[in-house]
Every structure is written in C-alpha cells, then in structure tokens.
Amino acid sequence: MSDNPERATSADNDRCVLQSWHEWELDGGERRIILCVETALELRPGYPGFDSAKLDRLIQDATDMMRTSASPIDALRIVPLR
C-alpha cells in the first residue's frame, strides 16, 4: 500500500488497514469523493491500546493511497472495525 520499502516488507498481519472503499457525499450540485479506510486500531486517545505512532502511519498510508488514486479524492474517513 505504501511506497516505503520498510513498510512493504512487513507481514500482512501487521497492516493497519483492513479494507478501503470510496463514498460520495452529495450536497446540491457538489460531489465529494471520500476515501474510507477501515482499521482495527484503537482510534480514541486515552483508551487502552491507542498508539499515536500507528495512527500516524495509517494516516500516511491512506494519504499515499489518495495520491495514487486514478480519481481525485477530496477527504479521508478512518472507520473503526465494525
């Protein structure tokens, strides 16, 4: 998912992104494309298991996905595991 060689060599079970998809937000004539990234990471600061470094890495990986997407993406939404 990332162009970072160090990240590319990590095992699949070390990845923070479980799946990703695009959603559209429609507001009148405006359309925004949202990249949704599902993760099992704890997203709430102060809760057990929260790791800001892992969250930062997830955000960086998702930003890299946005940059390499064929269609322009307007925003990122990080979604906890359902």
C-alpha positions in Angstrom: 0.0 0.0 0.0 2.9 2.3 0.7 5.9 3.1 -1.5 8.0 2.9 1.7 10.3 -0.2 1.2 10.4 -0.8 5.0 6.6 -1.0 5.1 6.4 -3.1 2.0 8.4 -5.9 3.7 6.2 -6.1 6.8 3.9 -9.1 7.2 0.2 -8.8 6.1 -0.9 -9.2 9.7 1.0 -6.1 10.7 -1.1 -3.9 8.4 -3.5 -1.4 10.0 -5.9 -1.1 7.0 -8.4 -3.9 6.8 -10.2 -2.6 3.8 -10.9 0.6 2.0 -13.6 2.0 -0.3 -14.9 5.2 -1.8 -18.1 7.0 -0.8 -19.7 10.0 -2.4 -21.1 13.0 -0.5 -23.7 14.9 -2.4 -24.6 18.4 -1.5 -26.8 20.1 -4.0 -24.7 20.1 -7.2 -21.5 19.4 -5.4 -20.0 15.9 -5.2 -17.1 15.0 -2.9 -15.3 11.7 -3.0 -14.3 10.3 0.3 -11.7 7.5 0.8 -12.9 5.4 3.7 -10.3 3.2 5.5 -11.4 0.6 8.0 -9.0 -0.3 10.8 -8.8 -2.4 13.9 -6.6 0.2 15.6 -7.9 2.0 18.7 -8.8 5.5 17.5 -9.6 7.1 20.8 -6.7 8.8 22.7 -6.5 7.7 26.3 -8.1 4.3 25.7 -6.1 1.1 26.2 -4.3 0.1 23.0 -4.2 3.6 21.5 -0.9 4.2 19.7 -0.4 7.6 18.1 2.6 6.4 16.0 0.5 3.6 14.5 -2.4 6.0 13.8 0.0 8.5 12.2 1.4 5.7 10.0 -2.2 4.7 9.0 -2.9 8.3 8.0 0.3 8.5 6.0 -0.5 5.2 4.2 -4.1 6.4 3.5 -2.7 9.8 2.2 -0.4 7.8 -0.1 -3.4 5.9 -1.4 -5.2 9.2 -2.1 -2.3 10.5 -4.1 -2.0 7.4 -6.2 -5.8 7.1 -6.9 -6.9 7.5 -10.5 -9.8 9.7 -9.4 -9.4 12.8 -7.3 -10.2 12.2 -3.6 -11.4 15.1 -1.5 -11.2 13.7 2.0 -10.2 10.8 4.2 -12.5 9.0 6.7 -11.0 6.5 9.1 -13.6 3.9 10.2 -13.2 1.6 13.2 -13.7 -2.1 12.6 -17.4 -2.9 12.5 
